[in-house]
Each structure stands twice: as structure tokens, then as C-alpha cells.
Amino acid sequence: MYSYLIKIRSNSKNIMTTELATTQKKEDEWDLVIKKGITEKNYWKDLWVFRELFYILSWRDIKVRYKQTVIGASWSIIRPLLTTIVFTFAFSHIAKLKNPGTAPYALMVYAGMMPWQFFSNALSEASNSLIGNSNLITKIYFPRMIIPASSVITSLVDFGISFLILIVMMAFYRFMPVWQIFWLPVFTLLSFACAFGVGLYLTALNVKYRDFRYIIPFIVQFGLYVTPVGFSSSAVPEKWRLLYSLNPMVGVIDGFRYCLLGDPMQWESFEISIIVTILFLWLGIYYFRKMEKSFADNI
């Protein structure tokens, strides 16, 4: 158990500084002093110090998401399944597109739907996370990055449920997973980094410019149609392939289909996705840290 004592004092230059004295009751005693210049130096260490807050916020978001709902966690099953049915009918039966691999078209769509559903959910939840926790932000100090990070982690629960449905679908179609499935954690980590980086940037923008909460759903909806969820990347003409690959989720979705279904892998798209994801992650962290000092005032 820890007890916290917050003291605010004024020095000779009338500059307010804050001291947070933390006492561990049972074992050793130590003080964490937070004042001008120290938070920048110890920010990443504070993420570990406040890890219990991260666990609490993540667990709270999981419970709140399905609290007082009619069918609870079944929403994590119904949404991707319905979308898969619609996309399979539209692209396979109407547009007459084919899967370049050996898996049934419905499996191809669902394998692409899983990472996209995780990305879109994480992006939507993270972008509104600071606004939803405004009371917490204005009262106590902690690294604000914990809040959008907990929202992205929460979306992994829906991803896990969706993966169980994929196993059921594979059993139904009698399709055995390929050996490349051992590479799946790599592409999952890449999708997490992409969602976290973009989410941090949009979160900071949403705090300063409130009309971004109306733009974000449009971005998610538009992204669904420029991402190879209902079709294979091989259907994109070669002259547009480079521009199309600037969407980082293109390489992620191709990677999921490669790991789960053995579909042909577009390695150039994957390399571009890594570069763009790292760029988004750096940009998101940089802009979030730059705007973090003004969050309490703007909220």
C-alpha cells in the first residue's frame, strides 16, 4: 500500500513547484519529487511507477464497455461476422473477385477484418480517452500517456474474442492453419504500434480541437474502403501499389493472411508498412508529449 502527500509551494521567484512525497509503509521509504524540469527527465520511469494505474484503467474500460448491454461481449462477434458476410457477398458474388490463395473467400475477408477491427476500435477509443477522463487529468499528476495506452490494450480483448471465432470458422471450412502462424505476434505488434501512434496524435488533436471527434469516425469509415479488408492487395493495379502501400494497415492485413491462410505475401508493402508505422509512432509520441503540458487547461 502506498500513501501520497501532495505539497504545493512557491519559491523566491514565485514559480510554483509541486512535490509528491510517496511513502511505502511496510518496507523502505522513498520520495518522488516532481517539479520544473524533473518530469521531463523521469517521464518514462514514471510510466513504470504508475503501472498500477494503467492496470486499473484498463480493467475499468473493459468492464464499462460491456456494462448494462443486452448481449455484452457478443458485440465483438456480431460486428465482424456481419461485415464479413456483407463483404463476401459484395466482393465475391457481385464483383467476382477471387482469393489468390487457397482459403475460402469468407476466411480471407475475416482474416483481414480482425486487424482492421482492432485498429479502428483502438483508434476510436484512444482518441476520446482524454476527454472521457477529464476529471482525473485536472486533479492529479501521472503520465497522461497511460490513458490512451489503456484504451488500446482494452481493444485487444475484442481482438482475442474475434480470433476464437476465426478458429471456429476454420473448423467449419476444414481449413488447417499454415506453419507461418508463428509469425502472427509480429504482425499483431505492428498493428498495435500503428494504432497507438495514430491514436496518440489524434488524442492530442482532439483535446485542442473538439471538432476532431466528428472527423475521427469519418477517418475510420473511409479507411475501411482504402484498406484490403474485403479484397486482396493483388487486386490493386501495379501502378498504384506503391501509393496504396502507404496505408500501414495494408502490410498488416497482408501479413495476417500470410500467417493464417498462407496467402501470397507482398513483402514490399510490409517493409513500407514498418517504415510508416515507425514514423506515425514517433510523430504521435512527439506531438502528444509536446501538447501534454496544456491538457489540463484545454480540457
PyMOL commands that set and color helices and strands:
alter all, ss='L'
color gray80, all
select helices_A, chain A and resi 38-41+43-49+51-65+72-94+105-127+129-132+134-137+146-173+179-208+212-225+233-235+238-244+248-261+267-298
alter helices_A, ss='H'
color red, helices_A
select strands_A, chain A and resi 2-10+16-24
alter strands_A, ss='S'
color yellow, strands_A
deselect
rebuild
show_as cartoon
